[in-house]
Amino acid sequence: MAKYTLEEIMYGDKYGIESAVFVEVFRLAEKKVDAKTIREQLNMIYVKHTLLAAKKMHEEGDCISDNEITIAF
């Protein structure tokens, strides 16, 4: 079981949420989807790829580093 920082999950090679979002947006742009529509869908695209990364992390037994999930009030 490996522990990843949020930055590694977002930009790293193994989970790479940002890369997956970029590819999906690029494909929408290739299909000539209106920029306004892409902007409207962008949050949902991020949520989709974040959930896919979480599922993959669960399947592979990986987790988020303890220091990354601490909330201070």
PDB file of N, CA, C and O in Angstrom:
ATOM      1  N   MET A   1       0.849  -1.179   0.000  1.00  0.00           N
ATOM      2  CA  MET A   1       0.000   0.000   0.000  1.00  0.00           C
ATOM      3  C   MET A   1       0.891   1.237   0.000  1.00  0.00           C
ATOM      4  O   MET A   1       1.748   1.402   0.868  1.00  0.00           O
ATOM      5  N   ALA A   2       0.677   2.092  -0.973  1.00  0.00           N
ATOM      6  CA  ALA A   2       1.434   3.336  -1.075  1.00  0.00           C
ATOM      7  C   ALA A   2       0.568   4.503  -0.637  1.00  0.00           C
ATOM      8  O   ALA A   2      -0.647   4.506  -0.830  1.00  0.00           O
ATOM      9  N   LYS A   3       1.219   5.498  -0.041  1.00  0.00           N
ATOM     10  CA  LYS A   3       0.516   6.719   0.345  1.00  0.00           C
ATOM     11  C   LYS A   3       0.930   7.828  -0.605  1.00  0.00           C
ATOM     12  O   LYS A   3       2.119   8.064  -0.824  1.00  0.00           O
ATOM     13  N   TYR A   4      -0.057   8.504  -1.165  1.00  0.00           N
ATOM     14  CA  TYR A   4       0.189   9.558  -2.142  1.00  0.00           C
ATOM     15  C   TYR A   4      -0.269  10.908  -1.604  1.00  0.00           C
ATOM     16  O   TYR A   4      -1.246  10.992  -0.859  1.00  0.00           O
ATOM     17  N   THR A   5       0.444  11.957  -1.987  1.00  0.00           N
ATOM     18  CA  THR A   5      -0.020  13.310  -1.669  1.00  0.00           C
ATOM     19  C   THR A   5      -1.093  13.680  -2.680  1.00  0.00           C
ATOM     20  O   THR A   5      -1.218  13.052  -3.731  1.00  0.00           O
ATOM     21  N   LEU A   6      -1.860  14.702  -2.350  1.00  0.00           N
ATOM     22  CA  LEU A   6      -2.892  15.158  -3.282  1.00  0.00           C
ATOM     23  C   LEU A   6      -2.267  15.646  -4.582  1.00  0.00           C
ATOM     24  O   LEU A   6      -2.836  15.467  -5.658  1.00  0.00           O
ATOM     25  N   GLU A   7      -1.098  16.260  -4.477  1.00  0.00           N
ATOM     26  CA  GLU A   7      -0.403  16.728  -5.685  1.00  0.00           C
ATOM     27  C   GLU A   7      -0.018  15.557  -6.584  1.00  0.00           C
ATOM     28  O   GLU A   7      -0.141  15.650  -7.805  1.00  0.00           O
ATOM     29  N   GLU A   8       0.448  14.451  -5.991  1.00  0.00           N
ATOM     30  CA  GLU A   8       0.797  13.264  -6.780  1.00  0.00           C
ATOM     31  C   GLU A   8      -0.431  12.657  -7.445  1.00  0.00           C
ATOM     32  O   GLU A   8      -0.356  12.170  -8.573  1.00  0.00           O
ATOM     33  N   ILE A   9      -1.550  12.685  -6.751  1.00  0.00           N
ATOM     34  CA  ILE A   9      -2.786  12.144  -7.322  1.00  0.00           C
ATOM     35  C   ILE A   9      -3.272  13.035  -8.467  1.00  0.00           C
ATOM     36  O   ILE A   9      -3.746  12.548  -9.493  1.00  0.00           O
ATOM     37  N   MET A  10      -3.147  14.326  -8.274  1.00  0.00           N
ATOM     38  CA  MET A  10      -3.629  15.271  -9.274  1.00  0.00           C
ATOM     39  C   MET A  10      -2.744  15.304 -10.514  1.00  0.00           C
ATOM     40  O   MET A  10      -3.252  15.319 -11.635  1.00  0.00           O
ATOM     41  N   TYR A  11      -1.416  15.315 -10.323  1.00  0.00           N
ATOM     42  CA  TYR A  11      -0.505  15.540 -11.446  1.00  0.00           C
ATOM     43  C   TYR A  11       0.431  14.379 -11.748  1.00  0.00           C
ATOM     44  O   TYR A  11       1.131  14.406 -12.760  1.00  0.00           O
ATOM     45  N   GLY A  12       0.460  13.364 -10.898  1.00  0.00           N
ATOM     46  CA  GLY A  12       1.411  12.268 -11.062  1.00  0.00           C
ATOM     47  C   GLY A  12       1.083  11.335 -12.210  1.00  0.00           C
ATOM     48  O   GLY A  12       0.021  11.424 -12.825  1.00  0.00           O
ATOM     49  N   ASP A  13       2.010  10.445 -12.485  1.00  0.00           N
ATOM     50  CA  ASP A  13       1.853   9.505 -13.596  1.00  0.00           C
ATOM     51  C   ASP A  13       0.835   8.406 -13.315  1.00  0.00           C
ATOM     52  O   ASP A  13       0.130   7.968 -14.224  1.00  0.00           O
ATOM     53  N   LYS A  14       0.751   7.954 -12.056  1.00  0.00           N
ATOM     54  CA  LYS A  14      -0.106   6.802 -11.765  1.00  0.00           C
ATOM     55  C   LYS A  14      -1.596   7.139 -11.835  1.00  0.00           C
ATOM     56  O   LYS A  14      -2.373   6.389 -12.425  1.00  0.00           O
ATOM     57  N   TYR A  15      -1.999   8.262 -11.236  1.00  0.00           N
ATOM     58  CA  TYR A  15      -3.423   8.604 -11.207  1.00  0.00           C
ATOM     59  C   TYR A  15      -3.749   9.783 -12.128  1.00  0.00           C
ATOM     60  O   TYR A  15      -4.775   9.753 -12.808  1.00  0.00           O
ATOM     61  N   GLY A  16      -2.933  10.784 -12.166  1.00  0.00           N
ATOM     62  CA  GLY A  16      -2.990  11.877 -13.125  1.00  0.00           C
ATOM     63  C   GLY A  16      -4.362  12.408 -13.489  1.00  0.00           C
ATOM     64  O   GLY A  16      -4.747  12.387 -14.658  1.00  0.00           O
ATOM     65  N   ILE A  17      -5.101  12.884 -12.502  1.00  0.00           N
ATOM     66  CA  ILE A  17      -6.436  13.419 -12.758  1.00  0.00           C
ATOM     67  C   ILE A  17      -6.372  14.562 -13.770  1.00  0.00           C
ATOM     68  O   ILE A  17      -7.177  14.624 -14.700  1.00  0.00           O
ATOM     69  N   GLU A  18      -5.411  15.461 -13.583  1.00  0.00           N
ATOM     70  CA  GLU A  18      -5.299  16.632 -14.460  1.00  0.00           C
ATOM     71  C   GLU A  18      -5.087  16.216 -15.914  1.00  0.00           C
ATOM     72  O   GLU A  18      -5.677  16.806 -16.818  1.00  0.00           O
ATOM     73  N   SER A  19      -4.259  15.216 -16.142  1.00  0.00           N
ATOM     74  CA  SER A  19      -4.014  14.747 -17.511  1.00  0.00           C
ATOM     75  C   SER A  19      -5.276  14.162 -18.125  1.00  0.00           C
ATOM     76  O   SER A  19      -5.584  14.417 -19.290  1.00  0.00           O
ATOM     77  N   ALA A  20      -6.000  13.381 -17.343  1.00  0.00           N
ATOM     78  CA  ALA A  20      -7.225  12.761 -17.846  1.00  0.00           C
ATOM     79  C   ALA A  20      -8.276  13.819 -18.196  1.00  0.00           C
ATOM     80  O   ALA A  20      -8.979  13.698 -19.199  1.00  0.00           O
ATOM     81  N   VAL A  21      -8.373  14.853 -17.362  1.00  0.00           N
ATOM     82  CA  VAL A  21      -9.311  15.944 -17.632  1.00  0.00           C
ATOM     83  C   VAL A  21      -8.899  16.673 -18.903  1.00  0.00           C
ATOM     84  O   VAL A  21      -9.743  16.972 -19.748  1.00  0.00           O
ATOM     85  N   PHE A  22      -7.602  16.963 -19.046  1.00  0.00           N
ATOM     86  CA  PHE A  22      -7.118  17.653 -20.236  1.00  0.00           C
ATOM     87  C   PHE A  22      -7.449  16.863 -21.498  1.00  0.00           C
ATOM     88  O   PHE A  22      -7.906  17.435 -22.487  1.00  0.00           O
ATOM     89  N   VAL A  23      -7.221  15.553 -21.466  1.00  0.00           N
ATOM     90  CA  VAL A  23      -7.498  14.716 -22.641  1.00  0.00           C
ATOM     91  C   VAL A  23      -8.980  14.773 -22.996  1.00  0.00           C
ATOM     92  O   VAL A  23      -9.335  14.899 -24.168  1.00  0.00           O
ATOM     93  N   GLU A  24      -9.838  14.682 -21.996  1.00  0.00           N
ATOM     94  CA  GLU A  24     -11.275  14.710 -22.273  1.00  0.00           C
ATOM     95  C   GLU A  24     -11.712  16.066 -22.840  1.00  0.00           C
ATOM     96  O   GLU A  24     -12.516  16.119 -23.771  1.00  0.00           O
ATOM     97  N   VAL A  25     -11.192  17.145 -22.288  1.00  0.00           N
ATOM     98  CA  VAL A  25     -11.530  18.478 -22.789  1.00  0.00           C
ATOM     99  C   VAL A  25     -10.984  18.654 -24.207  1.00  0.00           C
ATOM    100  O   VAL A  25     -11.652  19.229 -25.067  1.00  0.00           O
ATOM    101  N   PHE A  26      -9.784  18.163 -24.444  1.00  0.00           N
ATOM    102  CA  PHE A  26      -9.201  18.235 -25.786  1.00  0.00           C
ATOM    103  C   PHE A  26     -10.065  17.504 -26.804  1.00  0.00           C
ATOM    104  O   PHE A  26     -10.274  17.994 -27.913  1.00  0.00           O
ATOM    105  N   ARG A  27     -10.564  16.336 -26.428  1.00  0.00           N
ATOM    106  CA  ARG A  27     -11.428  15.570 -27.337  1.00  0.00           C
ATOM    107  C   ARG A  27     -12.730  16.306 -27.613  1.00  0.00           C
ATOM    108  O   ARG A  27     -13.238  16.278 -28.734  1.00  0.00           O
ATOM    109  N   LEU A  28     -13.272  16.966 -26.592  1.00  0.00           N
ATOM    110  CA  LEU A  28     -14.483  17.768 -26.807  1.00  0.00           C
ATOM    111  C   LEU A  28     -14.196  18.913 -27.766  1.00  0.00           C
ATOM    112  O   LEU A  28     -15.008  19.216 -28.640  1.00  0.00           O
ATOM    113  N   ALA A  29     -13.039  19.548 -27.601  1.00  0.00           N
ATOM    114  CA  ALA A  29     -12.662  20.644 -28.498  1.00  0.00           C
ATOM    115  C   ALA A  29     -12.463  20.142 -29.930  1.00  0.00           C
ATOM    116  O   ALA A  29     -12.825  20.828 -30.885  1.00  0.00           O
ATOM    117  N   GLU A  30     -11.895  18.959 -30.077  1.00  0.00           N
ATOM    118  CA  GLU A  30     -11.729  18.368 -31.410  1.00  0.00           C
ATOM    119  C   GLU A  30     -13.071  18.137 -32.094  1.00  0.00           C
ATOM    120  O   GLU A  30     -13.187  18.245 -33.314  1.00  0.00           O
ATOM    121  N   LYS A  31     -14.079  17.819 -31.293  1.00  0.00           N
ATOM    122  CA  LYS A  31     -15.425  17.586 -31.835  1.00  0.00           C
ATOM    123  C   LYS A  31     -16.174  18.898 -32.071  1.00  0.00           C
ATOM    124  O   LYS A  31     -17.355  18.902 -32.419  1.00  0.00           O
ATOM    125  N   LYS A  32     -15.465  20.005 -31.876  1.00  0.00           N
ATOM    126  CA  LYS A  32     -16.029  21.347 -32.094  1.00  0.00           C
ATOM    127  C   LYS A  32     -17.170  21.673 -31.125  1.00  0.00           C
ATOM    128  O   LYS A  32     -18.102  22.398 -31.471  1.00  0.00           O
ATOM    129  N   VAL A  33     -17.081  21.124 -29.901  1.00  0.00           N
ATOM    130  CA  VAL A  33     -18.062  21.462 -28.873  1.00  0.00           C
ATOM    131  C   VAL A  33     -17.823  22.908 -28.459  1.00  0.00           C
ATOM    132  O   VAL A  33     -16.679  23.334 -28.302  1.00  0.00           O
ATOM    133  N   ASP A  34     -18.884  23.648 -28.287  1.00  0.00           N
ATOM    134  CA  ASP A  34     -18.830  25.056 -27.914  1.00  0.00           C
ATOM    135  C   ASP A  34     -18.029  25.244 -26.610  1.00  0.00           C
ATOM    136  O   ASP A  34     -18.169  24.457 -25.674  1.00  0.00           O
ATOM    137  N   ALA A  35     -17.199  26.284 -26.559  1.00  0.00           N
ATOM    138  CA  ALA A  35     -16.363  26.556 -25.380  1.00  0.00           C
ATOM    139  C   ALA A  35     -17.207  26.766 -24.127  1.00  0.00           C
ATOM    140  O   ALA A  35     -16.812  26.352 -23.037  1.00  0.00           O
ATOM    141  N   LYS A  36     -18.356  27.400 -24.275  1.00  0.00           N
ATOM    142  CA  LYS A  36     -19.241  27.619 -23.125  1.00  0.00           C
ATOM    143  C   LYS A  36     -19.729  26.280 -22.565  1.00  0.00           C
ATOM    144  O   LYS A  36     -19.803  26.107 -21.349  1.00  0.00           O
ATOM    145  N   THR A  37     -20.053  25.362 -23.424  1.00  0.00           N
ATOM    146  CA  THR A  37     -20.502  24.031 -22.999  1.00  0.00           C
ATOM    147  C   THR A  37     -19.377  23.296 -22.273  1.00  0.00           C
ATOM    148  O   THR A  37     -19.608  22.645 -21.253  1.00  0.00           O
ATOM    149  N   ILE A  38     -18.165  23.403 -22.800  1.00  0.00           N
ATOM    150  CA  ILE A  38     -17.015  22.756 -22.151  1.00  0.00           C
ATOM    151  C   ILE A  38     -16.812  23.340 -20.760  1.00  0.00           C
ATOM    152  O   ILE A  38     -16.607  22.596 -19.802  1.00  0.00           O
ATOM    153  N   ARG A  39     -16.866  24.674 -20.638  1.00  0.00           N
ATOM    154  CA  ARG A  39     -16.708  25.313 -19.320  1.00  0.00           C
ATOM    155  C   ARG A  39     -17.787  24.842 -18.357  1.00  0.00           C
ATOM    156  O   ARG A  39     -17.511  24.616 -17.178  1.00  0.00           O
ATOM    157  N   GLU A  40     -19.003  24.693 -18.843  1.00  0.00           N
ATOM    158  CA  GLU A  40     -20.111  24.249 -17.997  1.00  0.00           C
ATOM    159  C   GLU A  40     -19.898  22.812 -17.523  1.00  0.00           C
ATOM    160  O   GLU A  40     -20.307  22.456 -16.418  1.00  0.00           O
ATOM    161  N   GLN A  41     -19.268  21.999 -18.340  1.00  0.00           N
ATOM    162  CA  GLN A  41     -19.065  20.591 -18.017  1.00  0.00           C
ATOM    163  C   GLN A  41     -17.768  20.327 -17.244  1.00  0.00           C
ATOM    164  O   GLN A  41     -17.575  19.231 -16.719  1.00  0.00           O
ATOM    165  N   LEU A  42     -16.891  21.310 -17.173  1.00  0.00           N
ATOM    166  CA  LEU A  42     -15.553  21.105 -16.615  1.00  0.00           C
ATOM    167  C   LEU A  42     -15.569  20.571 -15.185  1.00  0.00           C
ATOM    168  O   LEU A  42     -14.814  19.651 -14.871  1.00  0.00           O
ATOM    169  N   ASN A  43     -16.404  21.121 -14.318  1.00  0.00           N
ATOM    170  CA  ASN A  43     -16.462  20.626 -12.938  1.00  0.00           C
ATOM    171  C   ASN A  43     -16.871  19.160 -12.892  1.00  0.00           C
ATOM    172  O   ASN A  43     -16.304  18.379 -12.128  1.00  0.00           O
ATOM    173  N   MET A  44     -17.841  18.788 -13.695  1.00  0.00           N
ATOM    174  CA  MET A  44     -18.286  17.393 -13.718  1.00  0.00           C
ATOM    175  C   MET A  44     -17.192  16.469 -14.261  1.00  0.00           C
ATOM    176  O   MET A  44     -17.070  15.325 -13.824  1.00  0.00           O
ATOM    177  N   ILE A  45     -16.413  16.960 -15.196  1.00  0.00           N
ATOM    178  CA  ILE A  45     -15.309  16.163 -15.733  1.00  0.00           C
ATOM    179  C   ILE A  45     -14.273  15.922 -14.630  1.00  0.00           C
ATOM    180  O   ILE A  45     -13.761  14.811 -14.491  1.00  0.00           O
ATOM    181  N   TYR A  46     -13.964  16.965 -13.846  1.00  0.00           N
ATOM    182  CA  TYR A  46     -13.041  16.804 -12.715  1.00  0.00           C
ATOM    183  C   TYR A  46     -13.584  15.802 -11.695  1.00  0.00           C
ATOM    184  O   TYR A  46     -12.849  14.939 -11.214  1.00  0.00           O
ATOM    185  N   VAL A  47     -14.869  15.920 -11.370  1.00  0.00           N
ATOM    186  CA  VAL A  47     -15.481  14.991 -10.405  1.00  0.00           C
ATOM    187  C   VAL A  47     -15.401  13.561 -10.932  1.00  0.00           C
ATOM    188  O   VAL A  47     -15.056  12.643 -10.188  1.00  0.00           O
ATOM    189  N   LYS A  48     -15.716  13.373 -12.197  1.00  0.00           N
ATOM    190  CA  LYS A  48     -15.684  12.040 -12.804  1.00  0.00           C
ATOM    191  C   LYS A  48     -14.296  11.410 -12.676  1.00  0.00           C
ATOM    192  O   LYS A  48     -14.169  10.260 -12.256  1.00  0.00           O
ATOM    193  N   HIS A  49     -13.267  12.159 -13.037  1.00  0.00           N
ATOM    194  CA  HIS A  49     -11.919  11.596 -13.009  1.00  0.00           C
ATOM    195  C   HIS A  49     -11.374  11.454 -11.588  1.00  0.00           C
ATOM    196  O   HIS A  49     -10.536  10.592 -11.327  1.00  0.00           O
ATOM    197  N   THR A  50     -11.844  12.291 -10.677  1.00  0.00           N
ATOM    198  CA  THR A  50     -11.470  12.128  -9.271  1.00  0.00           C
ATOM    199  C   THR A  50     -12.065  10.844  -8.710  1.00  0.00           C
ATOM    200  O   THR A  50     -11.388  10.109  -7.991  1.00  0.00           O
ATOM    201  N   LEU A  51     -13.320  10.570  -9.032  1.00  0.00           N
ATOM    202  CA  LEU A  51     -13.955   9.335  -8.565  1.00  0.00           C
ATOM    203  C   LEU A  51     -13.312   8.105  -9.196  1.00  0.00           C
ATOM    204  O   LEU A  51     -13.148   7.082  -8.531  1.00  0.00           O
ATOM    205  N   LEU A  52     -12.950   8.195 -10.467  1.00  0.00           N
ATOM    206  CA  LEU A  52     -12.261   7.076 -11.116  1.00  0.00           C
ATOM    207  C   LEU A  52     -10.904   6.820 -10.458  1.00  0.00           C
ATOM    208  O   LEU A  52     -10.506   5.668 -10.280  1.00  0.00           O
ATOM    209  N   ALA A  53     -10.195   7.894 -10.097  1.00  0.00           N
ATOM    210  CA  ALA A  53      -8.905   7.743  -9.408  1.00  0.00           C
ATOM    211  C   ALA A  53      -9.104   7.121  -8.027  1.00  0.00           C
ATOM    212  O   ALA A  53      -8.323   6.265  -7.611  1.00  0.00           O
ATOM    213  N   ALA A  54     -10.152   7.552  -7.314  1.00  0.00           N
ATOM    214  CA  ALA A  54     -10.436   6.989  -5.993  1.00  0.00           C
ATOM    215  C   ALA A  54     -10.751   5.495  -6.092  1.00  0.00           C
ATOM    216  O   ALA A  54     -10.310   4.708  -5.255  1.00  0.00           O
ATOM    217  N   LYS A  55     -11.505   5.112  -7.105  1.00  0.00           N
ATOM    218  CA  LYS A  55     -11.822   3.695  -7.320  1.00  0.00           C
ATOM    219  C   LYS A  55     -10.545   2.904  -7.596  1.00  0.00           C
ATOM    220  O   LYS A  55     -10.347   1.823  -7.041  1.00  0.00           O
ATOM    221  N   LYS A  56      -9.680   3.446  -8.456  1.00  0.00           N
ATOM    222  CA  LYS A  56      -8.424   2.769  -8.777  1.00  0.00           C
ATOM    223  C   LYS A  56      -7.533   2.660  -7.536  1.00  0.00           C
ATOM    224  O   LYS A  56      -6.889   1.634  -7.322  1.00  0.00           O
ATOM    225  N   MET A  57      -7.498   3.723  -6.715  1.00  0.00           N
ATOM    226  CA  MET A  57      -6.711   3.686  -5.480  1.00  0.00           C
ATOM    227  C   MET A  57      -7.226   2.596  -4.548  1.00  0.00           C
ATOM    228  O   MET A  57      -6.443   1.862  -3.946  1.00  0.00           O
ATOM    229  N   HIS A  58      -8.536   2.497  -4.433  1.00  0.00           N
ATOM    230  CA  HIS A  58      -9.135   1.468  -3.576  1.00  0.00           C
ATOM    231  C   HIS A  58      -8.772   0.069  -4.077  1.00  0.00           C
ATOM    232  O   HIS A  58      -8.399  -0.803  -3.292  1.00  0.00           O
ATOM    233  N   GLU A  59      -8.886  -0.132  -5.380  1.00  0.00           N
ATOM    234  CA  GLU A  59      -8.587  -1.444  -5.963  1.00  0.00           C
ATOM    235  C   GLU A  59      -7.123  -1.828  -5.787  1.00  0.00           C
ATOM    236  O   GLU A  59      -6.806  -3.007  -5.635  1.00  0.00           O
ATOM    237  N   GLU A  60      -6.225  -0.837  -5.808  1.00  0.00           N
ATOM    238  CA  GLU A  60      -4.802  -1.114  -5.703  1.00  0.00           C
ATOM    239  C   GLU A  60      -4.281  -1.003  -4.275  1.00  0.00           C
ATOM    240  O   GLU A  60      -3.095  -1.215  -4.025  1.00  0.00           O
ATOM    241  N   GLY A  61      -5.170  -0.669  -3.336  1.00  0.00           N
ATOM    242  CA  GLY A  61      -4.777  -0.596  -1.930  1.00  0.00           C
ATOM    243  C   GLY A  61      -3.973   0.635  -1.575  1.00  0.00           C
ATOM    244  O   GLY A  61      -3.307   0.658  -0.540  1.00  0.00           O
ATOM    245  N   ASP A  62      -4.019   1.656  -2.408  1.00  0.00           N
ATOM    246  CA  ASP A  62      -3.290   2.888  -2.132  1.00  0.00           C
ATOM    247  C   ASP A  62      -4.167   3.830  -1.314  1.00  0.00           C
ATOM    248  O   ASP A  62      -5.378   3.632  -1.210  1.00  0.00           O
ATOM    249  N   CYS A  63      -3.543   4.858  -0.734  1.00  0.00           N
ATOM    250  CA  CYS A  63      -4.312   5.816   0.048  1.00  0.00           C
ATOM    251  C   CYS A  63      -3.656   7.192  -0.013  1.00  0.00           C
ATOM    252  O   CYS A  63      -2.565   7.361  -0.557  1.00  0.00           O
ATOM    253  N   ILE A  64      -4.354   8.165   0.562  1.00  0.00           N
ATOM    254  CA  ILE A  64      -3.846   9.536   0.632  1.00  0.00           C
ATOM    255  C   ILE A  64      -2.999   9.658   1.887  1.00  0.00           C
ATOM    256  O   ILE A  64      -3.350   9.124   2.939  1.00  0.00           O
ATOM    257  N   SER A  65      -1.895  10.357   1.771  1.00  0.00           N
ATOM    258  CA  SER A  65      -0.999  10.589   2.890  1.00  0.00           C
ATOM    259  C   SER A  65      -1.764  11.205   4.069  1.00  0.00           C
ATOM    260  O   SER A  65      -2.613  12.074   3.872  1.00  0.00           O
ATOM    261  N   ASP A  66      -1.464  10.759   5.281  1.00  0.00           N
ATOM    262  CA  ASP A  66      -2.145  11.240   6.486  1.00  0.00           C
ATOM    263  C   ASP A  66      -2.041  12.754   6.635  1.00  0.00           C
ATOM    264  O   ASP A  66      -2.988  13.394   7.091  1.00  0.00           O
ATOM    265  N   ASN A  67      -0.920  13.325   6.263  1.00  0.00           N
ATOM    266  CA  ASN A  67      -0.735  14.776   6.389  1.00  0.00           C
ATOM    267  C   ASN A  67      -1.636  15.556   5.441  1.00  0.00           C
ATOM    268  O   ASN A  67      -1.893  16.737   5.674  1.00  0.00           O
ATOM    269  N   GLU A  68      -2.112  14.933   4.399  1.00  0.00           N
ATOM    270  CA  GLU A  68      -2.931  15.616   3.394  1.00  0.00           C
ATOM    271  C   GLU A  68      -4.405  15.716   3.794  1.00  0.00           C
ATOM    272  O   GLU A  68      -5.126  16.570   3.279  1.00  0.00           O
ATOM    273  N   ILE A  69      -4.852  14.863   4.694  1.00  0.00           N
ATOM    274  CA  ILE A  69      -6.289  14.848   4.995  1.00  0.00           C
ATOM    275  C   ILE A  69      -6.637  15.429   6.349  1.00  0.00           C
ATOM    276  O   ILE A  69      -7.777  15.318   6.800  1.00  0.00           O
ATOM    277  N   THR A  70      -5.670  16.046   7.000  1.00  0.00           N
ATOM    278  CA  THR A  70      -5.910  16.681   8.286  1.00  0.00           C
ATOM    279  C   THR A  70      -6.598  18.009   8.067  1.00  0.00           C
ATOM    280  O   THR A  70      -6.173  18.812   7.237  1.00  0.00           O
ATOM    281  N   ILE A  71      -7.666  18.236   8.817  1.00  0.00           N
ATOM    282  CA  ILE A  71      -8.392  19.500   8.713  1.00  0.00           C
ATOM    283  C   ILE A  71      -8.204  20.270  10.026  1.00  0.00           C
ATOM    284  O   ILE A  71      -8.474  19.746  11.106  1.00  0.00           O
ATOM    285  N   ALA A  72      -7.748  21.494   9.919  1.00  0.00           N
ATOM    286  CA  ALA A  72      -7.548  22.325  11.105  1.00  0.00           C
ATOM    287  C   ALA A  72      -8.619  23.416  11.141  1.00  0.00           C
ATOM    288  O   ALA A  72      -8.875  24.088  10.142  1.00  0.00           O
ATOM    289  N   PHE A  73      -9.226  23.574  12.289  1.00  0.00           N
ATOM    290  CA  PHE A  73     -10.251  24.610  12.474  1.00  0.00           C
ATOM    291  C   PHE A  73      -9.725  25.696  13.357  1.00  0.00           C
ATOM    292  O   PHE A  73     -10.435  26.663  13.636  1.00  0.00           O
TER     293      PHE A  73
END
